[in-house]
């Protein structure tokens, strides 16, 4: 397979937030602890894989936010008909 010549280094996705959740994923860049620690020693192929994983994590977070919004999307102005219980 042809190897493509790299003109530019793949930029570090860090945005300077640097706070992790319980599972070790950074709230800023969505990388795991090992991904953050090993970034400087990774090949460009490995870095591309990490960036691909980050995109998937962002999509899952957005899906969870949408689902949560749908679950909490009560319309308190709506009048609900309640039938007789007894």
C-alpha positions in Angstrom: 0.0 0.0 0.0 1.3 3.5 -0.8 2.3 5.5 2.2 1.2 9.1 1.9 3.8 11.8 2.7 2.8 13.8 5.7 3.4 17.5 5.3 1.9 18.4 8.7 1.9 16.9 12.1 -1.5 15.8 13.4 -2.5 18.4 16.0 -3.1 17.5 19.6 -6.9 17.7 20.2 -6.3 19.2 23.8 -8.4 22.3 24.4 -7.0 23.0 27.8 -9.9 21.8 29.9 -8.0 18.8 31.3 -10.6 17.5 33.7 -11.5 13.8 33.6 -14.7 11.9 34.4 -14.8 8.7 36.6 -13.9 6.6 33.6 -10.8 8.7 32.8 -12.1 10.4 29.7 -11.2 14.1 29.5 -14.2 16.5 29.4 -12.3 18.8 27.0 -10.8 16.5 24.3 -12.7 13.2 25.1 -9.4 11.2 25.1 -8.8 8.4 27.7 -5.9 8.7 30.1 -3.6 6.4 28.0 -4.5 8.3 24.8 -3.5 11.6 26.5 -0.3 10.2 28.1 0.9 8.4 24.9 -0.1 11.1 22.3 3.5 12.4 21.8 4.9 8.9 21.2 2.0 7.8 18.8 2.4 7.4 15.1 0.2 9.4 12.8 -1.8 6.3 12.1 -2.4 5.8 15.9 -3.3 9.5 16.3 -5.8 9.2 13.4 -7.4 6.3 15.2 -7.7 8.3 18.4 -9.3 11.1 16.5 -11.8 8.6 14.9 -12.6 7.4 18.4 -13.2 10.9 19.6 -15.7 11.5 16.9 -17.7 8.4 17.9 -17.6 9.5 21.6 -18.9 13.0 20.6 -21.8 11.4 18.6 -22.7 9.1 21.6 -22.7 12.1 24.0 -24.9 14.1 21.6 -27.3 11.1 21.3 -27.5 10.8 25.1 -28.2 14.5 25.4 -31.0 14.3 22.8 -32.6 11.2 24.5 -32.4 12.9 27.9 -34.0 16.0 26.4 -36.8 13.9 25.0 -37.3 12.1 28.3 -37.4 15.4 30.3 -39.4 17.2 27.7 -42.6 17.5 29.7 -45.2 20.0 28.5 -46.6 21.4 31.8 -49.1 23.6 30.0 -50.7 20.6 28.4 -54.0 19.5 30.0 -54.1 15.8 30.5 -57.5 14.1 30.6 -57.7 11.8 33.6 -60.4 9.2 33.5 -62.4 8.1 36.6 -60.4 5.8 38.7 -63.4 4.4 40.8 
